[in-house]
Amino acid sequence: MKKEMKIVSINSCNYGSTGNIMLSIANEARMVGHTAYTVCPKGRSMRKNVSREHIFLSSIVEKNIHLILSKITGLNGFFSHFGTYFFLKWLNKKQPDIIHLHNLHNCYINLPMFFKYIKKHNIRVIWTLHDCWSFTGQCPYFTMIKCDKWKTGCYNCPQYRQYPEAYVDRTKTMYKLKKKWFTGVQNLTIVTPSEWLAGLVKQSYLKDYPVKVINNGIDLKIFKPTDSKFREKYKIENKYILLGVSFIWNERKGLDVFIELATRLNQIYQIVLVGTNEEIDSKLPKNIISIHRTQNQKELAEIYSAADLFINPTREENFPTVNIEALACGTPVITFNTGGSPEIIDETCGAVVPCDDIDALIKKINEVYLAKPFTKEACINRAKKYDMKDKFMEYIKLYKGNNEKLNETLN
């Protein structure tokens, strides 16, 4: 049996965290001799020149029609018939050994057609879950609303108007259909970035599949202690910098927590938020320094390095790489006890406080400021556990493991 494998990976985009993960794993697979194709829908925000092994599924027009019909009907993943049909014909020609799924939501592929094809051809599947969407009637997260309906069957959803937005509540129907589509695949392995998400999967209708935890990783060549003139630029040389970083600032990410901290903390502290925009600026008090989105990772590493403490008051999270990035730059982390966020740190490099407990958060910030219990070296050492290249190689080993398992079955 040949050692070289042919892998097709699919995701809702080819940029951002999940898109970069898909592309990076594929690049790693090619470097060790495998053939790896990546697939995503067309879109104005998509990276155009990825590689010769990247294909775009369906057209922008078809995707937009899919989005509109999904909103009107509440049926997510029912449309894009043409794009899916031609994609399945392309799969027939390529005959992949493994299909690696990432995010399947956001209306770009016909899910019943796709999973019928997978089951009919008995293709091995690895599915990396980046949120909870795969086992709910609609939502990617349910922590904030404290909903457990996904365990038995969704209905009367309190957030069906949120992403992926619908004008009618069809979560009861969608839950049943997704359970039908996503179960019964003969050779499927689920990967989760956090133990937290793995635990939820084992309580869902996907519980019969094997689950492997492969943490998200970061580029330690970029995220490392980096000198900068950040403090001088903002005239905060003598301040104790509390940093928050997000690419979308809202209640889920704890924007309101930072606003409250700004009103209650001593003036020795300086809050800096990265990833804001003009709309967010209008909500912030004047004593918060707002830095708009930057795609320059070196600049981000400079800001992490200048900070004294990274604060992550997220209320819904899988495995936030911002925690790791801060640690890699030598900055300790305080996070809410939410999702997989606490898994990233240990007692040598950070602290965990109960979600929404602002008093506990302030107390812990003051304790860290006064006692300085975490060293730069300990933070950097912890971050080494999440080297991006090592994490991608875990996927390559998983591909190979699946292949060897199949060989044993055939022999």
C-alpha positions in Angstrom: 0.0 0.0 0.0 1.4 3.4 -0.9 2.7 5.7 1.8 1.8 8.9 0.0 -1.8 10.0 0.6 -4.2 12.3 -1.2 -5.9 14.7 1.2 -8.7 17.2 0.5 -9.4 19.8 3.2 -12.5 22.0 3.2 -13.4 25.1 5.2 -15.8 28.1 5.0 -12.9 30.4 4.2 -9.2 30.5 3.4 -8.2 33.4 5.8 -8.5 34.1 9.5 -7.8 31.5 12.1 -9.6 28.5 10.6 -8.6 29.3 7.1 -4.9 29.6 8.1 -5.1 26.3 10.0 -6.5 24.5 7.0 -3.8 25.9 4.6 -1.0 25.4 7.1 -1.8 21.7 7.7 -2.0 21.2 3.9 1.4 22.8 3.4 2.9 20.5 6.1 1.4 17.5 4.4 2.9 18.5 1.1 6.3 19.0 2.8 6.3 15.3 3.9 5.3 14.0 0.5 1.5 13.9 0.5 -0.8 15.5 -2.1 -3.0 18.0 -0.4 -5.8 20.1 -1.9 -7.7 22.8 -0.1 -11.2 23.9 -0.8 -13.4 26.9 0.2 -16.3 28.9 -1.4 -15.6 32.0 -3.5 -16.0 35.3 -1.8 -14.8 38.9 -2.0 -12.8 38.5 1.3 -11.1 35.2 0.2 -7.4 35.1 -0.5 -7.2 34.9 -4.3 -3.7 33.4 -4.8 -3.3 30.5 -2.3 -1.7 27.7 -4.3 -2.2 25.6 -7.4 -3.8 22.9 -5.1 -6.5 25.2 -3.9 -10.0 25.2 -5.6 -13.0 27.4 -5.0 -16.4 25.7 -4.5 -19.4 27.3 -6.2 -19.7 31.0 -7.2 -20.2 34.2 -5.2 -23.7 34.5 -6.7 -24.7 30.9 -5.7 -23.3 31.5 -2.2 -25.3 34.7 -1.8 -28.4 32.9 -3.0 -27.7 30.2 -0.4 -27.3 32.8 2.4 -30.6 34.5 1.4 -32.6 31.2 1.2 -31.1 30.0 4.5 -32.2 33.2 6.2 -35.7 33.0 4.8 -36.3 29.3 5.4 -34.1 28.7 8.5 -32.6 25.7 6.6 -28.8 25.9 6.7 -26.8 23.9 4.2 -29.7 22.9 1.9 -28.8 24.8 -1.2 -25.6 25.4 -3.4 -26.7 22.4 -5.5 -24.7 23.3 -8.6 -21.5 24.1 -6.8 -21.7 20.9 -4.7 -22.5 18.8 -7.8 -19.4 19.9 -9.6 -17.3 19.6 -6.4 -18.4 16.0 -6.0 -17.5 15.3 -9.7 -14.1 16.8 -8.9 -13.8 14.6 -5.9 -14.6 11.6 -8.0 -11.6 12.4 -10.3 -9.2 13.0 -7.4 -10.2 9.9 -5.4 -8.9 11.3 -2.1 -7.8 9.0 0.7 -8.9 11.4 3.4 -11.4 14.3 3.5 -10.5 16.8 6.2 -13.5 18.9 7.2 -13.3 22.2 9.1 -16.2 24.7 9.3 -19.1 23.6 7.2 -21.5 26.4 8.3 -22.1 29.7 6.6 -24.0 28.4 3.6 -21.6 27.3 0.9 -22.2 23.5 0.4 -25.2 21.2 0.2 -24.8 19.1 3.3 -27.2 16.2 2.4 -25.5 15.8 -1.0 -22.0 16.0 0.5 -22.6 13.5 3.3 -24.5 11.1 1.1 -21.5 11.0 -1.1 -19.1 10.4 1.8 -21.2 7.5 3.1 -21.7 6.0 -0.3 -18.0 6.0 -1.2 -16.9 5.2 2.4 -14.2 7.9 2.4 -12.2 8.4 5.6 -13.0 11.7 7.3 -11.3 13.8 9.8 -13.4 16.6 11.1 -11.8 19.4 13.1 -14.5 21.2 15.1 -13.7 24.9 15.8 -17.0 25.5 17.6 -20.2 23.6 18.6 -22.3 24.1 15.4 -21.9 20.4 14.3 -24.1 19.1 17.1 -26.7 21.9 17.6 -29.7 22.9 15.6 -28.0 26.2 14.6 -25.8 28.0 17.0 -22.0 27.7 17.3 -22.0 28.5 21.0 -24.6 28.3 23.8 -22.6 29.0 27.0 -23.9 32.6 27.5 -27.5 31.6 27.2 -26.9 28.5 29.4 -28.8 26.2 26.9 -28.6 22.4 27.1 -31.2 21.6 24.5 -28.5 20.3 22.1 -28.1 17.2 24.3 -31.5 15.9 23.3 -33.0 18.1 20.6 -33.1 21.8 19.8 -36.3 23.8 19.7 -37.6 27.3 20.5 -34.1 28.7 20.0 -33.5 32.0 21.9 -30.7 33.0 19.4 -31.9 31.9 16.0 -31.6 35.5 14.8 -27.9 35.4 15.5 -25.1 33.7 13.4 -25.9 31.8 11.2 -28.9 34.2 11.1 -32.4 33.0 10.2 -35.7 34.8 10.1 -37.6 31.7 11.4 -36.8 29.2 14.0 -36.1 25.9 12.3 -33.7 24.5 14.9 -35.9 21.5 15.7 -35.9 20.4 12.1 -32.2 21.3 11.6 -31.2 19.3 14.7 -32.8 16.2 13.4 -31.4 16.6 9.9 -27.9 17.3 11.0 -28.0 14.3 13.3 -29.1 12.2 10.3 -26.4 13.6 8.0 -23.5 13.7 10.4 -23.9 10.3 12.1 -23.4 6.9 10.4 -20.1 7.8 8.6 -18.1 4.6 8.8 -14.6 6.0 9.3 -14.8 9.5 10.9 -12.5 10.9 13.5 -13.3 14.1 15.3 -10.6 16.5 16.4 -11.2 19.3 18.9 -8.6 22.0 19.9 -9.7 21.8 23.6 -10.6 19.2 26.2 -13.7 21.3 26.9 -15.1 20.8 23.4 -14.1 17.2 23.4 -16.2 16.7 26.5 -19.2 18.3 24.8 -18.9 16.1 21.8 -19.0 13.1 24.0 -22.4 14.3 25.3 -23.8 14.9 21.8 -25.2 12.8 19.0 -21.6 12.6 17.7 -20.5 10.6 20.8 -19.9 7.3 19.0 -17.0 8.8 17.0 -13.5 8.7 18.3 -12.4 12.1 19.5 -8.8 13.4 19.5 -7.6 16.7 21.0 -5.1 18.6 19.0 -4.5 22.1 20.4 -4.3 25.1 18.2 -0.7 26.4 17.8 1.1 29.6 17.0 4.2 30.6 15.2 6.9 31.0 17.9 9.2 32.6 15.4 6.9 35.6 15.3 5.4 35.6 18.8 8.4 36.1 21.1 9.7 38.9 23.3 10.0 41.8 20.9 11.5 45.3 21.6 9.4 48.3 20.6 8.7 52.0 21.4 5.1 51.2 22.2 5.2 52.6 25.8 7.0 55.8 24.6 4.6 56.2 21.7 1.6 56.3 24.0 3.4 58.0 26.9 2.7 55.2 29.3 6.2 54.4 30.4 5.3 54.2 34.1 1.9 52.5 33.7 1.0 48.8 34.3 -0.4 47.7 31.0 -3.5 45.5 30.9 -3.9 44.2 27.4 -6.9 42.8 25.5 -6.8 41.5 22.0 -9.7 40.4 19.8 -10.6 40.6 16.1 -14.3 41.1 17.0 -15.1 43.1 20.2 -18.5 42.5 21.7 -20.2 41.2 24.9 -19.0 37.6 24.1 -15.4 38.8 24.1 -15.9 40.8 27.2 -15.8 44.4 25.9 -18.1 45.5 28.7 -15.7 44.0 31.3 -12.9 46.2 30.1 -15.2 49.2 30.2 -16.0 48.4 33.8 -12.4 47.8 34.7 -11.5 51.2 33.3 -13.9 52.8 35.8 -12.9 50.8 38.8 -9.1 50.2 38.6 -6.4 52.4 40.1 -4.8 54.9 37.8 -1.5 53.0 37.8 -3.2 50.6 35.3 -3.5 51.4 31.6 -6.0 49.3 29.6 -5.0 48.8 25.9 -7.4 47.1 23.5 -6.3 45.8 20.1 -8.6 45.0 17.2 -11.1 47.8 17.7 -12.7 50.1 15.1 -14.5 53.5 15.1 -17.8 52.0 16.2 -16.0 50.4 19.3 -14.2 53.6 19.9 -17.5 55.4 20.5 -18.3 53.0 23.3 -15.0 53.2 25.1 -14.1 55.6 28.0 -11.2 58.0 27.2 -8.8 56.2 29.5 -8.7 53.1 27.3 -6.1 53.1 24.5 -7.8 51.8 21.4 -5.7 50.2 18.6 -7.5 49.3 15.4 -7.1 46.0 13.6 -3.7 45.2 12.3 -2.6 42.3 10.1 1.0 42.9 11.1 1.9 40.1 13.5 5.3 41.5 14.4 3.5 44.7 15.5 1.1 42.6 17.6 4.1 40.8 19.1 5.6 44.2 20.1 2.3 45.1 21.9 2.1 41.8 23.7 5.7 42.2 24.8 5.1 45.7 26.1 2.1 44.6 28.2 2.4 43.6 31.8 -0.7 41.4 31.9 -3.0 39.9 29.3 -6.7 39.9 30.3 -9.1 37.6 28.5 -12.7 38.0 29.9 -14.2 35.9 27.1 -17.6 34.4 27.8 -17.7 31.8 24.9 -14.5 30.3 23.6 -13.0 27.2 22.2 -9.2 27.5 22.5 -8.1 31.2 22.1 -4.7 31.5 20.5 -4.4 35.1 21.9 -3.6 33.5 25.3 -0.7 31.6 23.7 0.5 34.6 21.8 0.7 36.6 25.0 2.6 33.9 26.8 5.0 33.4 24.0 5.9 37.1 24.3 6.5 36.7 28.0 3.2 38.1 29.3 1.1 36.3 31.9 -2.6 35.7 31.4 -5.7 36.1 33.5 -8.8 34.6 31.9 -12.4 33.8 32.8 -13.1 30.1 33.4 -14.7 29.7 30.0 -14.5 27.0 27.4 -10.9 25.9 26.6 -9.3 29.2 27.6 -8.2 28.0 31.1 -6.5 24.9 29.6 -3.8 27.1 28.0 -2.3 28.3 31.2 -1.0 26.7 34.4 0.0 28.0 37.9 3.4 29.2 36.6 2.1 31.7 34.0 -1.5 32.9 34.8 -4.7 32.6 36.7 -8.3 31.7 36.2 -11.3 33.5 37.7 -15.0 32.7 37.6 -16.8 34.0 34.5 -18.5 37.4 35.0 -17.0 37.8 38.5 -15.5 41.3 38.0 -14.6 41.6 41.7 -12.5 38.4 41.5 -10.9 39.7 38.3 -9.9 43.0 39.9 -8.6 41.2 43.0 -6.5 38.9 40.9 -5.1 41.8 38.8 -4.1 43.6 42.0 -2.5 40.4 43.4 -0.4 39.9 40.3 0.6 43.6 40.2 1.8 43.5 43.8 3.3 40.0 44.1 4.6 39.5 40.5 4.3 35.7 40.8 4.8 34.9 37.1 8.1 35.2 35.4 8.7 36.0 31.7 10.7 32.7 31.4 7.8 30.6 32.8 5.4 32.2 30.3 7.6 31.5 27.3 8.3 28.0 28.5 4.6 27.3 28.7 4.0 28.7 25.2 6.5 26.2 23.8 3.9 23.5 24.3 1.9 25.1 21.5 4.4 25.3 18.7 2.4 25.6 15.5 4.6 23.2 13.6 4.4 20.5 16.2 0.6 20.8 16.2 0.3 20.5 12.5 2.6 17.4 12.6 0.0 15.8 15.0 -2.4 16.0 12.1 0.1 14.4 9.7 0.5 11.6 12.2 -3.3 11.3 12.5 -3.5 11.0 8.7 -0.9 8.3 8.7 -2.5 6.5 11.7 -5.8 6.3 9.8 -4.1 4.9 6.8 -2.2 2.2 8.7 -5.5 1.3 10.5 -7.2 0.8 7.1 -4.3 -1.3 5.9 -4.6 -3.6 8.9 -8.4 -3.9 8.2 -7.8 -4.7 4.5 -5.1 -7.3 5.3 
